[in-house]
Amino acid sequence: MKMQSAGKWRLTPRRLFLLDGLGACVTAVVLTAMLILFQKAVGMPQFALKVLSFCAVVFAVYSLSCFFFLKKNWQTFLKIIAVANFLYCCLTTFFVIFYFEGLTVLGLCYFLFEITIILSLVFLEIKSTNKPIEK
């Protein structure tokens, strides 16, 4: 049995759920703040911000529930959130393209940054589902 050094942190499926859930919470808060305070500075219509914020809340509940309550069989649940995150990126990309003329540079930068971060997470989640399940 290998001993893990105290300073090394591994990204296990359980930790991916935590990372995903916390990231979704941050996204929901940021999108809600944009919706309430900075909508004009971002340029994305309120409808799109509400839809994206709602999705982020649902994803946060799902991922954090998996983190706290799921004891085994992580792979299926991780695949589900990976697909959901990918579809969220597709929806965000659609909104960026559809509302492109109204977006500000700040709005465009935010959404492109968010898509990049989430797609990186999707990559890690999919990669993790191909490995043996860890606790």
C-alpha positions as CSV (number, residue, x, y, z in Angstrom):
1,M,0.0,0.0,0.0
2,K,1.4,3.4,-1.0
3,M,1.5,6.2,1.5
4,Q,0.5,9.6,0.3
5,S,2.7,12.4,1.4
6,A,1.1,14.9,3.7
7,G,1.7,17.8,1.3
8,K,0.3,16.2,-1.8
9,W,-3.4,16.7,-2.6
10,R,-5.1,14.4,-5.1
11,L,-8.2,15.4,-7.0
12,T,-10.5,12.4,-6.2
13,P,-14.0,12.1,-7.6
14,R,-15.4,13.2,-4.2
15,R,-13.3,16.3,-4.3
16,L,-14.4,17.0,-7.9
17,F,-18.0,17.1,-6.6
18,L,-17.0,19.6,-4.0
19,L,-15.0,21.7,-6.5
20,D,-18.0,21.6,-8.9
21,G,-20.5,22.4,-6.2
22,L,-18.5,25.3,-4.8
23,G,-17.8,26.6,-8.3
24,A,-21.5,26.4,-9.2
25,C,-22.3,28.4,-6.0
26,V,-19.8,31.1,-7.0
27,T,-21.3,31.2,-10.5
28,A,-24.8,31.6,-9.1
29,V,-23.7,34.4,-6.8
30,V,-21.8,36.2,-9.6
31,L,-24.7,35.8,-12.1
32,T,-27.2,37.0,-9.5
33,A,-25.0,40.0,-8.7
34,M,-24.8,40.8,-12.4
35,L,-28.5,40.4,-12.7
36,I,-29.2,42.8,-9.9
37,L,-26.3,45.3,-9.9
38,F,-24.3,45.1,-13.1
39,Q,-26.6,43.9,-15.9
40,K,-25.9,47.0,-18.0
41,A,-22.2,46.8,-17.5
42,V,-22.2,43.2,-18.7
43,G,-24.8,43.5,-21.5
44,M,-26.4,40.1,-21.1
45,P,-30.2,40.3,-20.8
46,Q,-31.8,39.5,-17.5
47,F,-33.6,36.5,-18.9
48,A,-30.3,34.8,-19.9
49,L,-28.7,35.7,-16.6
50,K,-31.7,34.2,-14.7
51,V,-31.6,31.0,-16.7
52,L,-27.8,30.6,-16.2
53,S,-28.1,31.4,-12.5
54,F,-30.9,28.8,-12.1
55,C,-28.8,26.2,-13.8
56,A,-25.9,27.0,-11.5
57,V,-28.0,26.6,-8.4
58,V,-29.3,23.2,-9.6
59,F,-25.8,22.1,-10.3
60,A,-24.6,23.3,-6.9
61,V,-27.3,21.3,-5.1
62,Y,-26.6,18.2,-7.2
63,S,-22.8,18.3,-6.8
64,L,-22.8,19.2,-3.1
65,S,-25.4,16.5,-2.5
66,C,-23.1,14.0,-4.2
67,F,-20.2,15.2,-2.2
68,F,-22.0,14.8,1.2
69,F,-24.2,11.8,0.6
70,L,-22.7,9.6,-2.2
71,K,-20.6,6.7,-0.7
72,K,-19.9,4.7,-3.8
73,N,-20.6,4.4,-7.6
74,W,-19.3,7.9,-8.3
75,Q,-18.7,7.3,-12.0
76,T,-22.3,7.6,-13.2
77,F,-23.0,10.6,-11.1
78,L,-19.8,12.3,-12.2
79,K,-20.7,11.6,-15.8
80,I,-24.1,13.2,-15.3
81,I,-22.6,16.5,-13.9
82,A,-19.9,16.5,-16.6
83,V,-22.6,16.3,-19.3
84,A,-24.7,18.9,-17.5
85,N,-21.7,21.2,-17.3
86,F,-20.9,20.7,-21.0
87,L,-24.5,21.5,-21.9
88,Y,-24.3,24.6,-19.6
89,C,-21.3,25.7,-21.6
90,C,-23.2,25.2,-24.9
91,L,-26.1,27.2,-23.5
92,T,-23.8,30.0,-22.4
93,T,-22.1,30.0,-25.8
94,F,-25.5,30.2,-27.4
95,F,-26.4,33.3,-25.3
96,V,-23.0,34.9,-26.0
97,I,-23.6,34.5,-29.8
98,F,-27.3,35.4,-29.7
99,Y,-26.7,38.5,-27.6
100,F,-23.2,39.3,-28.8
101,E,-24.0,42.8,-30.1
102,G,-25.3,43.8,-26.7
103,L,-22.5,42.4,-24.7
104,T,-19.8,44.6,-23.3
105,V,-16.1,43.7,-23.3
106,L,-16.5,42.9,-19.5
107,G,-19.4,40.6,-20.2
108,L,-17.7,38.8,-23.1
109,C,-14.5,38.3,-21.0
110,Y,-16.5,37.0,-18.1
111,F,-18.5,34.5,-20.1
112,L,-15.5,33.3,-22.1
113,F,-13.5,32.9,-18.8
114,E,-16.4,31.0,-17.2
115,I,-16.7,28.6,-20.3
116,T,-13.0,28.0,-20.2
117,I,-13.0,27.1,-16.5
118,I,-16.1,24.9,-16.7
119,L,-14.8,23.0,-19.8
120,S,-11.5,22.4,-17.9
121,L,-13.6,20.9,-15.0
122,V,-15.6,18.8,-17.5
123,F,-12.3,17.4,-18.8
124,L,-11.2,16.5,-15.3
125,E,-14.6,14.9,-14.5
126,I,-14.6,12.8,-17.7
127,K,-10.9,11.8,-17.1
128,S,-11.8,10.8,-13.6
129,T,-14.6,8.5,-14.7
130,N,-12.1,6.4,-16.7
131,K,-10.1,5.7,-13.6
132,P,-10.8,3.1,-10.8
133,I,-13.1,4.6,-8.2
134,E,-11.3,6.2,-5.2
135,K,-12.8,7.3,-1.9
